[in-house]
């Protein structure tokens, strides 16, 4: 939702429907696009980062650009109107925002998530809220405690290292075992999609980044005949989801790291297409160790940012024993 709001506002500024000097307010944007305030806020922050808007002296953001006879009056709120975004199942909208908020919040604290509050916040049924949380559970973002409550454990440097160690011990073997059973067309499609993404890293959003990570680390391993290996790896899928969110939220100038990391993905896929499975496994292991080193090194940088206020459906919890 954030990316669609960002794209549409940028297009409206480019074609003159929103003019230099006009002001964009978070609540105003959320109401115009019929989204919650979180994706509206993130879209405006992204526009500020790429210098399409700047922070106003008071509240909101002011559109920048060369002013002509038709520029907006300073401080005038832009007339966006009511925009209908492409519809998607309600659970997907809830899931997307839940995923982002939880992945960023667990940098600082362990969490407890209440279904009733999720349903109330997003104005959906409890069934929709439970469905979204269940899908986050399948990717390791949330878990259930002994009382059956939804929880998310804090991500620490030591936990990151432990999860990566598990990955570099198991993923290369799972890759070798799955290589023979994976159709060549599936590998080629993943490689071509990755090549397209590498041509424009600065516009790579966290959703696309997560999808590319899943191509190599989940989908291409799905044919592994040892299903016990895959069950163990499910515990590490949290990293595939949460790391891209933290890159796009906290770490300064991540494009170089993202480019190098995805280039290593490309190297693995090219080796698989050449039937050099053992070399592909060795490259994957090196990639995972380098990714681990990156996150451990940058952990203090992430921690240096102030924690954002929690949305009402998230409550700080005691860390797991």
C-alpha positions as CSV (number, residue, x, y, z in Angstrom):
1,X,0.0,0.0,0.0
2,X,2.9,2.3,0.9
3,X,4.5,1.8,-2.5
4,X,1.3,2.3,-4.4
5,X,0.5,5.6,-2.5
6,X,4.1,6.7,-3.2
7,X,4.0,5.9,-6.9
8,X,0.6,7.6,-7.4
9,X,1.5,10.8,-5.5
10,X,4.8,11.1,-7.4
11,X,2.9,10.7,-10.7
12,X,0.4,13.4,-9.6
13,X,3.3,15.8,-8.8
14,X,4.9,15.0,-12.2
15,X,1.8,15.7,-14.2
16,X,0.9,18.9,-12.3
17,X,-2.1,17.7,-10.4
18,X,-0.2,18.4,-7.2
19,X,1.9,21.6,-7.6
20,X,5.2,22.9,-6.1
21,X,4.5,24.8,-2.9
22,X,1.4,22.7,-1.9
23,X,1.4,20.8,1.3
24,X,0.7,17.1,1.9
25,X,-0.5,16.0,5.3
26,X,-0.3,12.4,6.6
27,X,-4.0,12.3,7.7
28,X,-5.0,14.0,4.4
29,X,-3.2,11.5,2.3
30,X,-4.5,8.5,4.3
31,X,-8.0,9.8,3.9
32,X,-7.6,10.4,0.1
33,X,-6.3,6.9,-0.6
34,X,-8.5,5.2,2.0
35,X,-5.5,3.6,3.8
36,X,-4.3,3.7,7.4
37,X,-1.8,6.4,8.5
38,X,1.2,4.1,8.6
39,X,1.5,3.5,4.8
40,X,0.6,7.2,4.2
41,X,3.4,8.3,6.5
42,X,5.9,5.9,4.9
43,X,5.0,7.0,1.4
44,X,5.6,10.7,2.4
45,X,8.9,9.9,4.0
46,X,10.0,8.0,0.8
47,X,9.1,11.1,-1.2
48,X,11.1,13.2,1.1
49,X,14.1,10.9,0.8
50,X,14.1,11.2,-3.0
51,X,13.6,15.0,-2.7
52,X,10.2,15.2,-4.3
53,X,8.9,16.9,-1.2
54,X,10.6,18.5,1.8
55,X,9.5,18.7,5.5
56,X,7.4,21.8,6.0
57,X,8.2,24.4,8.6
58,X,5.0,23.4,10.4
59,X,3.4,20.1,9.8
60,X,3.4,17.9,6.8
61,X,5.5,18.0,3.6
62,X,5.8,20.7,0.9
63,X,6.1,19.8,-2.8
64,X,9.4,21.0,-4.2
65,X,10.1,22.0,-7.8
66,X,10.3,25.0,-10.2
67,X,7.5,27.4,-9.6
68,X,5.6,28.8,-12.6
69,X,2.4,30.8,-12.9
70,X,0.4,27.8,-11.8
71,X,2.4,26.8,-8.7
72,X,0.4,26.2,-5.5
73,X,0.2,28.8,-2.8
74,X,2.7,28.3,0.1
75,X,1.1,26.1,2.7
76,X,-2.0,25.3,0.7
77,X,-3.1,21.7,1.1
78,X,-2.9,19.8,-2.1
79,X,-6.2,18.8,-3.7
80,X,-5.7,15.0,-4.1
81,X,-9.4,14.1,-4.3
82,X,-10.4,10.5,-3.5
83,X,-8.2,7.8,-5.1
84,X,-9.2,4.2,-5.4
85,X,-6.2,1.9,-5.2
86,X,-6.3,-1.5,-6.9
87,X,-8.3,-3.7,-4.6
88,X,-6.7,-6.7,-2.9
89,X,-8.0,-9.2,-0.4
90,X,-8.4,-7.4,3.0
91,X,-6.2,-9.9,4.8
92,X,-3.3,-9.0,2.4
93,X,-3.6,-5.4,3.3
94,X,-3.6,-6.2,7.0
95,X,-0.8,-8.7,6.6
96,X,1.5,-6.2,4.7
97,X,1.2,-3.5,7.4
98,X,1.4,-6.0,10.3
99,X,4.6,-7.6,8.8
100,X,6.3,-4.2,8.4
101,X,5.4,-2.8,11.8
102,X,6.4,-6.0,13.7
103,X,9.7,-6.5,11.8
104,X,10.7,-3.0,12.6
105,X,9.5,-3.0,16.2
106,X,11.3,-6.2,17.2
107,X,14.6,-4.4,16.7
108,X,14.0,-2.9,20.1
109,X,11.6,-5.1,22.1
110,X,9.6,-8.3,22.3
111,X,6.0,-8.0,21.4
112,X,2.6,-9.3,22.1
113,X,-0.1,-9.0,19.4
114,X,-3.8,-9.1,20.3
115,X,-6.3,-10.3,17.6
116,X,-9.1,-8.1,18.9
117,X,-6.9,-4.9,18.7
118,X,-5.7,-5.9,15.2
119,X,-9.3,-6.3,14.0
120,X,-10.4,-3.0,15.6
121,X,-7.4,-1.1,14.2
122,X,-7.9,-2.3,10.6
123,X,-11.7,-2.4,10.9
124,X,-11.9,-6.0,9.9
125,X,-13.4,-9.2,11.4
126,X,-11.4,-11.2,13.9
127,X,-11.3,-14.0,11.3
128,X,-9.4,-11.7,8.9
129,X,-7.0,-10.6,11.7
130,X,-6.4,-14.2,12.7
131,X,-5.8,-15.2,9.0
132,X,-3.2,-12.4,8.6
133,X,-1.4,-13.4,11.8
134,X,-1.5,-17.1,10.8
135,X,0.3,-16.3,7.6
136,X,2.9,-14.3,9.6
137,X,3.3,-17.3,11.8
138,X,4.1,-19.5,8.7
139,X,7.0,-17.1,7.8
140,X,8.3,-17.0,11.4
141,X,7.5,-13.4,12.1
142,X,5.2,-14.2,15.0
143,X,4.8,-17.2,17.2
144,X,2.5,-18.4,20.0
145,X,3.5,-18.6,23.7
146,X,2.4,-21.3,26.1
147,X,-0.9,-19.4,26.8
148,X,-1.7,-19.4,23.1
149,X,-1.1,-15.6,22.7
150,X,0.5,-14.2,19.6
151,X,4.1,-13.0,20.3
152,X,7.1,-11.8,18.4
153,X,10.5,-12.2,20.0
154,X,13.1,-9.4,20.0
155,X,15.7,-9.7,17.3
156,X,19.2,-9.4,18.8
157,X,22.7,-9.7,17.3
158,X,23.2,-13.1,19.0
159,X,19.9,-14.3,17.7
160,X,20.7,-13.2,14.1
161,X,24.0,-15.1,14.3
162,X,22.4,-18.2,15.6
163,X,19.7,-18.2,12.8
164,X,22.3,-17.6,10.1
165,X,24.6,-20.3,11.4
166,X,21.6,-22.7,11.1
167,X,21.1,-21.5,7.6
168,X,24.7,-21.9,6.3
169,X,24.8,-25.4,7.9
170,X,21.6,-26.6,6.3
171,X,20.6,-24.6,3.2
172,X,23.6,-25.6,1.0
173,X,22.8,-29.3,1.5
174,X,19.1,-28.7,0.9
175,X,20.0,-26.8,-2.4
176,X,22.1,-29.8,-3.6
177,X,19.3,-32.2,-2.8
178,X,16.7,-30.1,-4.5
179,X,18.7,-29.3,-7.6
180,X,18.0,-32.5,-9.5
181,X,14.2,-32.3,-8.9
182,X,13.8,-28.6,-9.7
183,X,12.8,-27.9,-13.3
184,X,15.3,-25.8,-15.3
185,X,12.6,-23.4,-16.3
186,X,11.9,-22.5,-12.6
187,X,15.6,-21.7,-12.1
188,X,15.8,-19.7,-15.4
189,X,12.7,-17.7,-14.5
190,X,14.1,-16.8,-11.1
191,X,17.4,-15.8,-12.7
192,X,15.7,-13.6,-15.3
193,X,13.5,-11.9,-12.6
194,X,16.6,-11.2,-10.6
195,X,18.5,-9.7,-13.5
196,X,15.6,-7.3,-14.2
197,X,15.6,-6.2,-10.5
198,X,19.4,-5.6,-10.6
199,X,19.0,-3.0,-13.3
200,X,17.3,-0.6,-11.0
201,X,18.3,-1.3,-7.3
202,X,17.3,2.3,-6.0
203,X,13.6,1.6,-6.8
204,X,13.7,-1.9,-5.2
205,X,11.0,-1.9,-2.5
206,X,11.0,-4.2,0.5
207,X,8.2,-6.3,-1.0
208,X,10.1,-7.1,-4.2
209,X,13.3,-7.6,-2.2
210,X,11.5,-10.2,0.0
211,X,10.2,-12.0,-3.1
212,X,13.7,-12.2,-4.6
213,X,15.0,-13.6,-1.3
214,X,12.3,-16.3,-1.3
215,X,13.1,-17.3,-4.8
216,X,16.5,-18.7,-3.8
217,X,16.1,-19.5,-0.2
218,X,12.6,-21.0,-0.1
219,X,11.1,-21.8,-3.6
220,X,14.2,-23.4,-5.1
221,X,14.6,-25.6,-1.9
222,X,11.0,-26.8,-1.9
223,X,11.9,-29.9,-4.0
224,X,14.4,-31.1,-1.4
225,X,13.3,-34.7,-0.6
226,X,14.5,-34.4,3.0
227,X,11.5,-32.6,4.4
228,X,13.0,-32.5,7.9
229,X,15.7,-30.1,6.6
230,X,13.0,-27.8,5.3
231,X,11.1,-27.9,8.6
232,X,14.2,-26.8,10.5
233,X,14.8,-24.0,7.9
234,X,11.3,-22.7,8.5
235,X,12.6,-21.3,11.8
236,X,15.0,-19.1,9.9
237,X,12.5,-17.6,7.4
238,X,12.1,-14.7,9.8
239,X,15.4,-13.3,8.4
240,X,14.1,-13.4,4.8
241,X,11.1,-11.2,5.7
242,X,12.6,-8.9,8.4
243,X,16.0,-8.0,7.0
244,X,14.7,-6.2,3.9
245,X,12.3,-4.2,6.1
246,X,15.1,-3.1,8.3
247,X,17.3,-2.2,5.3
248,X,14.6,0.1,3.9
249,X,13.8,1.6,7.3
250,X,17.0,2.1,9.1
251,X,20.3,1.5,7.3
252,X,21.8,4.4,5.4
253,X,22.6,4.0,1.7
254,X,21.9,0.2,1.5
255,X,22.0,0.0,-2.3
256,X,25.6,-1.3,-2.5
257,X,24.9,-4.1,0.0
258,X,21.6,-5.0,-1.7
259,X,23.3,-5.1,-5.1
260,X,26.2,-7.3,-3.9
261,X,23.9,-9.6,-2.0
262,X,21.6,-10.1,-5.0
263,X,24.6,-10.5,-7.3
264,X,25.6,-13.5,-5.2
265,X,22.1,-14.9,-5.7
266,X,22.6,-14.5,-9.4
267,X,25.9,-16.4,-9.2
268,X,24.2,-19.3,-7.4
269,X,21.4,-19.5,-10.0
270,X,23.9,-19.4,-12.9
271,X,25.9,-22.3,-11.4
272,X,22.7,-24.3,-11.0
273,X,21.8,-23.7,-14.6
274,X,25.3,-25.1,-15.5
275,X,24.7,-28.2,-13.3
276,X,27.5,-27.2,-11.0
277,X,25.5,-28.0,-7.9
278,X,28.4,-28.3,-5.4
279,X,29.9,-25.0,-6.4
280,X,26.4,-23.4,-6.2
281,X,26.2,-24.8,-2.6
282,X,29.6,-23.4,-1.7
283,X,28.7,-20.0,-3.1
284,X,25.4,-20.0,-1.1
285,X,27.3,-20.8,2.1
286,X,29.7,-17.9,1.5
287,X,26.7,-15.6,0.7
288,X,25.0,-16.6,4.0
289,X,28.2,-16.0,6.0
290,X,28.8,-12.6,4.4
291,X,25.1,-11.6,5.0
292,X,25.5,-12.6,8.7
293,X,28.7,-10.5,9.0
294,X,26.9,-7.5,7.5
295,X,24.0,-7.6,9.9
296,X,26.2,-8.1,13.0
297,X,28.4,-5.2,11.9
298,X,25.4,-2.9,11.3
299,X,23.4,-3.9,14.3
300,X,24.7,-0.9,16.4
301,X,23.7,1.4,13.5
302,X,20.2,0.0,13.6
303,X,20.0,0.3,17.3
304,X,21.1,4.0,17.2
305,X,17.7,5.0,15.7
306,X,15.0,6.0,18.2
307,X,12.2,3.4,18.5
308,X,9.0,4.5,16.8
309,X,5.8,4.5,18.9
310,X,4.0,1.2,18.8
311,X,0.6,1.0,17.0
312,X,-2.2,0.2,19.3
313,X,-2.3,-3.5,18.4
314,X,1.3,-4.1,19.6
315,X,2.2,-4.3,23.3
316,X,5.7,-4.6,24.6
317,X,6.3,-8.0,26.3
318,X,8.9,-9.6,28.4
319,X,11.5,-11.3,26.3
320,X,11.4,-15.1,26.1
321,X,13.4,-17.0,28.7
